Each structure stands twice: as structure tokens, then as C-alpha cells.
Amino acid sequence: MTLFQDNSQDSGATGAAKTATSSVGNLVGGLGRTVGNVTGAAGRGVGDTVTGATGSAGQPVGDALGSLGTGVEKGADDVSKGVENAGKWK
């Protein structure tokens, strides 16, 4: 019996697998989040352009496009968090 015993499950092959999957999960999650942010910003930009160009007549369409962009961004962020957590075996 040792005084200090490592009961960690993050040693050996398991630790190596967790490190590898965490790195891949962080990479894929970061890429997904980037794509979501760009898509969200583009959607909001197009929505603002439609609203600006058409005035109040086109505002519902512009608002819908902006909301769609925001929804895509939020969805991509949620998926990215899930991928990162899966990579960390959570």
C-alpha cells in the first residue's frame, strides 16, 4: 500500500485517448462555432440590408432573415459545445 495512490482514470491508454479526442473535439467545436458565427453575422447583415433597402414593407422579411441567422449561430454553438464535451468524455 502506498501513501499516495493515483486513482485517476486518466492514466495510460485512457488518458491518451482522452487527450486525443479532446484535441479533436476542441478543433471541430471551434471550427463549427466559427462557421456558425460567420453564418449568423451574414444572415443578420442580409436581413438589415433587406430592411434598409425596402423600408417597412420589407422589414418582416429582413427581421426573419436576421432571426434565422441568429438561430443558425445559436444552433452551431450548441452543437460545438456538445462536440467539445464528447471529446472530453463528458
N, C-alpha and C positions, 0 to 999 in steps of 0.2 A: 504494500500500500504506500502510495506517495502522498506527501503533504499537499501538493498542488496537482490536481488531476485535471486534464483537459477533457471536459465532457462535450466540447463543441462538436457539432455535426458538420462543421465547415472545414474539415481537415481531409487530407488525402484526395481521393478521386472525387468525392462530393464537393470539396472546396474548389477544386479545379473546374469542375462542371459549372458550379455556381458563378465563378469568376467569368468564365467564357460566355455563359448565357446572359449574365448581367451586362457584359460589354456589348453583346449583340442587341439585347433588349434596349439598352440606352441609345445605341446608334439608330435602330429602327424607330424607336419612340421619338427621338429628336428629329429625324427626317419627316416622320408623319406630322409632327407638330409644326414644322417649318412649312410643309405643303399646306396644312390647314390654315396657318396664319396668312400665307400669301393668298390662298383662295378666298378666305374671309375678307381680307382687305380689298381684293379685286371686286368681289361681289358688292361690298358697301360702296366702293368707288363708282361702279357702273350704276348702282341704284341712285347715288347722289347726282350722277351725270344725267340720268333719265329725268329725275325730278327737276333738276336745274334747267334742262332743255325744254321740258314740256309744261312746266309750271304745275299748278294744282290739278290739271287734268291728268297728268302722268304720275302724280305723287303716289297713288296706290301701287302702281307697278314699280316705281322706284323704291318705295318702302319695302315691298315684297322681295325685291332683289337684294336689298340690304339685309333684310332678315334672313334670307336664305344663306347669304354669305356668312353671317354670324353663326347660323346653325351648323353649317359645314365646319367652321372653325372650332366650335364647341365639341362637335362630334369627333373631329380628328384629335383634339386634345384629350378627350376621354379615352379613345382607343389607344393613343400613345401612352397614357398613364397605365392602362391595362397591360400593354406590351412590356413596358418597363418593369412593372410589378411581377409579371410572369417570368421575366428574365432574372429577377431576384428571388424567384421561387416563393412568392407571397401568395 
